[in-house]
Every structure is written in structure tokens, then in C-alpha cells.
Amino acid sequence: MRYTKKTDKDNNAVAEIIGGWGCDFLVSRGKKYRAEDLEGILAYEKGKIIGLGLYYIKKDCEIVLLETFVQNKGIGTKIIEKIKKIARESGCPRVWIITTNSNINALRFYQKRGFYISNIYKRAMDKSRKLKPEIPKMHEGIEIRDEIEFEIKL
Ligand SMILES: CC(C)(COP(=O)(O)OP(=O)(O)OC[C@H]1O[C@@H](n2cnc3c(N)ncnc32)[C@H](O)[C@@H]1OP(=O)(O)O)[C@@H](O)C(=O)NCCC(=O)NCCS
């Protein structure tokens, strides 16, 4: 397996993965992001992407998408560490990430990786659904309702 920084050549493959989340863009905090808007770390095995972290650096570094297709092998952790390093080198004071109240696995995962809850945006998913009606209402029996922001200081 190898980890690489996303280049323009990866945009089609990344767009396909983004498409798996309902349409051709992601929404975070009321903003739309397409594959070409985001930098990323890709985990490749046998020519296929088996995990990716897409991020956006402004003053801080936001991880807009973290997803692995082979789970519990350390890939997600490794991608986070690589993004933290890039963010630190870019002078970002923190890395932050949005997940939802219903993503129990992510709530566990980020806390165990040293992230703290830094904000809760109640009912923010209503606003996200205005931009992206494809976002489902429920996940594993829980209403997808609030955005939970996690951060780690660098
Ligand atoms: C959340 C997500 C990115 C985690 O990715 P991952 O690649 O499974 O993460 P890791 O393998 O690094 O860590 C997961 C667990 O596997 C364990 N693990 C890592 N390597 C392992 C190994 N070789 N053998 C056994 N367990 C291992 C880790 O210790 C960790 O457990 P812990 O959290 O209890 O400490 C992944 O579950 C995912 O894609 N979920 C769907 C999309 C999603 O919800 N994304 C986040 C929303 S913002």
C-alpha cells in the first residue's frame, strides 16, 4: 500500500467516491466542495484507492471527508497523521472536522485520536439538506440532525 498526495489526475476517481455520498459535491458548514476544490491524501493498493482524506486549508485545516474502504487496519489513523503534518507545516493552528450526531463510529474514532468536541451546530443538517437534498434523514435508526465539530490543536 502507498500513500500519495492527491493530484489533478486523481480528480475523476475522487469524484466517483464523492458521488457515493449522494451527488457530485460534499457539504460542510453550508459550503459545497467538489473533488477539484480539495487537497487530499490517498491510500492506494493495487491501483485502487482504499482510503482517502480530503482537506481544505485556509487559516485552519478542515478535513472535509475521511473514508476508508478497508477498515480497522490503521489507514484512517495514518491519513489523519499525514494531514496533521501537512497542516502543521502550512502554519495552521488546528485541524477540524465535522461529523454528525448519528455517526457513532466517527464520534468514537476522533476522540480516540485526540480530537475534542469544539462546537455543536444544532439542526445544521436542515441547512445542508437545502444544498444537498440527497442527505438521508436517518442513519442506523438515529435522525441525522446536528453537526458536531471536532478539533485538534497543532
Ligand atoms: C471512521 C473511519 C474513517 C475510520 O477509518 P479506519 O481506517 O477504520 O481507522 P483505523 O483502522 O485507523 O482505526 C479504526 C480502529 O481499528 C483499530 N486498528 C487499527 N489497526 C488495526 C489492526 N491492524 N488490527 C486490528 N485493529 C486495528 C484501531 O485501533 C481503531 O480502533 P480504536 O478506534 O478503537 O482505537 C472509517 O470507519 C470510515 O470510513 N467510516 C465511514 C465514513 C465515515 O464515517 N467517516 C467519518 C465521518 S466524518
The ligand as an SDF file (V2000), in Angstrom:
LIG
                    3D

 48 50  0  0  0  0  0  0  0  0999 V2000
  -14.0850    6.4330   10.5550 C   0  0  0  0  0  0  0  0  0  0  0  0
  -13.1430    5.7070    9.5780 C   0  0  0  0  0  0  0  0  0  0  0  0
  -12.5390    6.7110    8.6160 C   0  0  0  0  0  0  0  0  0  0  0  0
  -12.0190    5.0620   10.3770 C   0  0  0  0  0  0  0  0  0  0  0  0
  -11.0750    4.5210    9.4550 O   0  0  0  0  0  0  0  0  0  0  0  0
  -10.2230    3.1770    9.7170 P   0  0  0  0  0  0  0  0  0  0  0  0
   -9.2960    3.0280    8.5860 O   0  0  0  0  0  0  0  0  0  0  0  0
  -11.1190    2.0500   10.0490 O   0  0  0  0  0  0  0  0  0  0  0  0
   -9.4290    3.6180   11.0200 O   0  0  0  0  0  0  0  0  0  0  0  0
   -8.2570    2.8450   11.7580 P   0  0  0  0  0  0  0  0  0  0  0  0
   -8.0960    1.4870   11.1720 O   0  0  0  0  0  0  0  0  0  0  0  0
   -7.0790    3.7320   11.8010 O   0  0  0  0  0  0  0  0  0  0  0  0
   -8.8340    2.7620   13.2350 O   0  0  0  0  0  0  0  0  0  0  0  0
  -10.0420    2.0700   13.4940 C   0  0  0  0  0  0  0  0  0  0  0  0
   -9.8250    1.0440   14.6060 C   0  0  0  0  0  0  0  0  0  0  0  0
   -9.0650   -0.0480   14.1040 O   0  0  0  0  0  0  0  0  0  0  0  0
   -8.0300   -0.3700   15.0290 C   0  0  0  0  0  0  0  0  0  0  0  0
   -6.9170   -0.9690   14.2860 N   0  0  0  0  0  0  0  0  0  0  0  0
   -6.0050   -0.3060   13.5510 C   0  0  0  0  0  0  0  0  0  0  0  0
   -5.1300   -1.1880   13.0030 N   0  0  0  0  0  0  0  0  0  0  0  0
   -5.5480   -2.4050   13.3860 C   0  0  0  0  0  0  0  0  0  0  0  0
   -5.0880   -3.7160   13.1440 C   0  0  0  0  0  0  0  0  0  0  0  0
   -4.0160   -3.9350   12.3690 N   0  0  0  0  0  0  0  0  0  0  0  0
   -5.7600   -4.7640   13.6970 N   0  0  0  0  0  0  0  0  0  0  0  0
   -6.8410   -4.5310   14.4820 C   0  0  0  0  0  0  0  0  0  0  0  0
   -7.3370   -3.2960   14.7510 N   0  0  0  0  0  0  0  0  0  0  0  0
   -6.7030   -2.2670   14.2160 C   0  0  0  0  0  0  0  0  0  0  0  0
   -7.6870    0.9630   15.6220 C   0  0  0  0  0  0  0  0  0  0  0  0
   -7.0170    0.8270   16.8730 O   0  0  0  0  0  0  0  0  0  0  0  0
   -9.0390    1.5970   15.7570 C   0  0  0  0  0  0  0  0  0  0  0  0
   -9.7110    1.2270   16.9280 O   0  0  0  0  0  0  0  0  0  0  0  0
   -9.9950    2.3070   18.0790 P   0  0  0  0  0  0  0  0  0  0  0  0
  -10.6370    3.4870   17.3920 O   0  0  0  0  0  0  0  0  0  0  0  0
  -10.9150    1.5870   18.9920 O   0  0  0  0  0  0  0  0  0  0  0  0
   -8.6660    2.6610   18.6410 O   0  0  0  0  0  0  0  0  0  0  0  0
  -13.8840    4.5820    8.8170 C   0  0  0  0  0  0  0  0  0  0  0  0
  -14.5610    3.7830    9.7450 O   0  0  0  0  0  0  0  0  0  0  0  0
  -14.8630    5.0660    7.7530 C   0  0  0  0  0  0  0  0  0  0  0  0
  -14.5050    5.2660    6.5920 O   0  0  0  0  0  0  0  0  0  0  0  0
  -16.1560    5.2260    8.1310 N   0  0  0  0  0  0  0  0  0  0  0  0
  -17.1970    5.6200    7.1540 C   0  0  0  0  0  0  0  0  0  0  0  0
  -17.0500    7.0640    6.7540 C   0  0  0  0  0  0  0  0  0  0  0  0
  -17.0880    7.9640    7.9570 C   0  0  0  0  0  0  0  0  0  0  0  0
  -17.9360    7.8400    8.8070 O   0  0  0  0  0  0  0  0  0  0  0  0
  -16.1320    8.9080    8.0020 N   0  0  0  0  0  0  0  0  0  0  0  0
  -16.0250    9.8560    9.0830 C   0  0  0  0  0  0  0  0  0  0  0  0
  -17.1410   10.8120    9.0140 C   0  0  0  0  0  0  0  0  0  0  0  0
  -16.6420   12.4590    9.1490 S   0  0  0  0  0  0  0  0  0  0  0  0
  1  2  1  0
  2  3  1  0
  2  4  1  0
  2 36  1  0
  4  5  1  0
  5  6  1  0
  6  7  2  0
  6  8  1  0
  6  9  1  0
  9 10  1  0
 10 11  2  0
 10 12  1  0
 10 13  1  0
 13 14  1  0
 14 15  1  0
 15 16  1  0
 15 30  1  0
 16 17  1  0
 17 18  1  0
 17 28  1  0
 18 19  1  0
 18 27  1  0
 19 20  2  0
 20 21  1  0
 21 22  1  0
 21 27  2  0
 22 23  1  0
 22 24  2  0
 24 25  1  0
 25 26  2  0
 26 27  1  0
 28 29  1  0
 28 30  1  0
 30 31  1  0
 31 32  1  0
 32 33  2  0
 32 34  1  0
 32 35  1  0
 36 37  1  0
 36 38  1  0
 38 39  2  0
 38 40  1  0
 40 41  1  0
 41 42  1  0
 42 43  1  0
 43 44  2  0
 43 45  1  0
 45 46  1  0
 46 47  1  0
 47 48  1  0
M  END
$$$$
